[in-house]
Amino acid sequence: MNLMTPSDIPMDQIVTVAGAVIAAVVALIAGTWIWKSFRPSERSQASTTPPPCRINLVSDAHPAWKGEKYVARYAEHFRSLGFQTIGAYRIPELDNQRILALFHPAQKFYACVYDSKTHPTYEIFAEFASENALMGTNSNWVRDIEQRPGSILMRLSNATPAQVMEALRTHEKAADRIAVTADGFGSAFLKEYVANFNWRLKKCEISRDQIRLEARREGRVLTSEEIDELYRLKRAAYVAQLQDACRTQYRDEKDMDKADWAKLQNRLFAVPETYDLKEVINVLSYAVPSAMNETQLFTLQRLETSLGDDGIVLINKIMSRNIAELGLKQIGEIKEPVRAWIMLAQEPLEPASEEPSIPPPVQEQQAAA
């Protein structure tokens, strides 16, 4: 589970990241999606949907495997090592990607097999009481993906499950792994996805120089206009994805149920520290009860700023000086995926009632007379 953006990459390729979800999904998707969607030859296949900041595992009693023989073969191999089958799941947010989940209570490892017609892969991973992670896979696709601190991903190309498990078992971090259970698979799997997703957003570095270097690695020469357009697309994707992740993080931390969330979701927004003034103004323009008028917009654009002002400093200036009189309220602050203020826009005014005035019954009129 790493971070990046959407699913124009065929799901068969996502599976080969050896952890489309646990090891590299987030990192792989963000850059590759923007990059591919920019190429004319790829545009028709590109998706504009970024990867979700949260996913769900849905139990699948009768999975329609794309590569049934591969899944069965891996399942048999894992069982010969002492793994027990937990069951099949699908991930609705990732095009219903299917996985087979297993666990080894004695060796304290989980395993999952990713369904694919042509690129069957699997992962073995341990759980820790801390934020550490230790996992191994039989794929080395995208070998240069960075790993978050405390997370170890061992890519052993074409290795057997036995070989991967032995490499993990003898790793120095393995001694700290905790017990695993069938019921604990889902939470461990999702925890790792969120941790990698948040870390990728936290360390997101988007620059024109970076885009130019990526092009050179692929033997491409981009014009200044193309670099500017790619930068705009990547930054826009990051800003939107970060907004969704911050809102979701706040909801998770407050443990809001659907009813509570429904009351706030249309007025609640985040101002992350990584936003610049233009991005702060953009999010405010969507948050105010009605469209921001020209006077408010002009006032915000003229906000006096200093070098180094981040998004939180900017929104604090706007609120403390009541600039543009937006009626905003800070209701919280989060630290993940980045530090951000959670804001609440004022409730929209109730529209005036247009119901006709109905006279009282005749009896009441006579009594009043």
Secondary structure as the mmCIF struct_conf table of DSSP 4:
data_model
#
loop_
_struct_conf.conf_type_id
_struct_conf.id
_struct_conf.beg_label_comp_id
_struct_conf.beg_label_asym_id
_struct_conf.beg_label_seq_id
_struct_conf.end_label_comp_id
_struct_conf.end_label_asym_id
_struct_conf.end_label_seq_id
TURN_TY1_P TURN_TY1_P1 SER A 7 ASP A 8
BEND BEND1 ILE A 9 ILE A 9
HELX_RH_AL_P HELX_RH_AL_P1 MET A 11 VAL A 15
TURN_TY1_P TURN_TY1_P2 THR A 16 ALA A 18
TURN_TY1_P TURN_TY1_P3 ALA A 20 ALA A 23
BEND BEND2 ALA A 24 ALA A 24
HELX_RH_AL_P HELX_RH_AL_P2 VAL A 25 PHE A 38
BEND BEND3 ARG A 39 ARG A 39
HELX_RH_AL_P HELX_RH_AL_P3 PRO A 40 ARG A 43
TURN_TY1_P TURN_TY1_P4 SER A 44 GLN A 45
HELX_LH_PP_P HELX_LH_PP_P1 THR A 49 PRO A 52
BEND BEND4 CYS A 53 ARG A 54
STRN STRN1 VAL A 58 SER A 59
BEND BEND5 ALA A 61 HIS A 62
BEND BEND6 LYS A 66 GLY A 67
HELX_RH_AL_P HELX_RH_AL_P4 GLU A 68 SER A 80
TURN_TY1_P TURN_TY1_P5 LEU A 81 GLY A 82
STRN STRN2 GLN A 84 ILE A 91
HELX_RH_3T_P HELX_RH_3T_P1 PRO A 92 LEU A 94
TURN_TY1_P TURN_TY1_P6 ASP A 95 ASN A 96
STRN STRN3 GLN A 97 HIS A 104
TURN_TY1_P TURN_TY1_P7 PRO A 105 LYS A 108
STRN STRN4 PHE A 109 TYR A 114
BEND BEND7 LYS A 117 THR A 118
STRN STRN5 THR A 121 ALA A 126
BEND BEND8 ALA A 129 GLU A 131
STRN STRN6 ALA A 133 THR A 137
BEND BEND9 ASN A 138 ASN A 138
TURN_TY1_P TURN_TY1_P8 TRP A 141 ASP A 144
TURN_TY1_P TURN_TY1_P9 PRO A 149 GLY A 150
STRN STRN7 SER A 151 ARG A 155
TURN_TY1_P TURN_TY1_P10 SER A 157 ASN A 158
HELX_RH_AL_P HELX_RH_AL_P5 PRO A 161 ARG A 169
TURN_TY1_P TURN_TY1_P11 THR A 170 THR A 170
BEND BEND10 HIS A 171 HIS A 171
HELX_RH_3T_P HELX_RH_3T_P2 GLU A 172 ASP A 176
TURN_TY1_P TURN_TY1_P12 ALA A 182 GLY A 184
HELX_RH_AL_P HELX_RH_AL_P6 PHE A 185 LYS A 202
TURN_TY1_P TURN_TY1_P13 LYS A 203 LYS A 203
HELX_RH_AL_P HELX_RH_AL_P7 ARG A 208 ARG A 217
TURN_TY1_P TURN_TY1_P14 GLU A 218 GLY A 219
HELX_RH_AL_P HELX_RH_AL_P8 SER A 224 LYS A 254
TURN_TY1_P TURN_TY1_P15 ASP A 255 ASP A 255
HELX_RH_AL_P HELX_RH_AL_P9 LYS A 258 LEU A 264
TURN_TY1_P TURN_TY1_P16 GLN A 265 ARG A 267
STRN STRN8 LEU A 268 PRO A 272
TURN_TY1_P TURN_TY1_P17 GLU A 273 THR A 274
HELX_RH_AL_P HELX_RH_AL_P10 LEU A 277 ALA A 287
BEND BEND11 VAL A 288 SER A 290
HELX_LH_PP_P HELX_LH_PP_P2 ALA A 291 ASN A 293
HELX_RH_AL_P HELX_RH_AL_P11 GLU A 294 GLN A 301
TURN_TY1_P TURN_TY1_P18 ARG A 302 ARG A 302
TURN_TY1_P TURN_TY1_P19 LEU A 307 GLY A 308
HELX_RH_AL_P HELX_RH_AL_P12 GLY A 311 SER A 320
TURN_TY1_P TURN_TY1_P20 ARG A 321 ASN A 322
HELX_RH_3T_P HELX_RH_3T_P3 ILE A 323 GLU A 325
STRN STRN9 LYS A 329 ILE A 334
BEND BEND12 GLU A 336 VAL A 338
STRN STRN10 ALA A 340 LEU A 344
HELX_LH_PP_P HELX_LH_PP_P3 ALA A 345 SER A 353
HELX_LH_PP_P HELX_LH_PP_P4 GLU A 355 PRO A 361
HELX_RH_AL_P HELX_RH_AL_P13 VAL A 362 ALA A 368
#
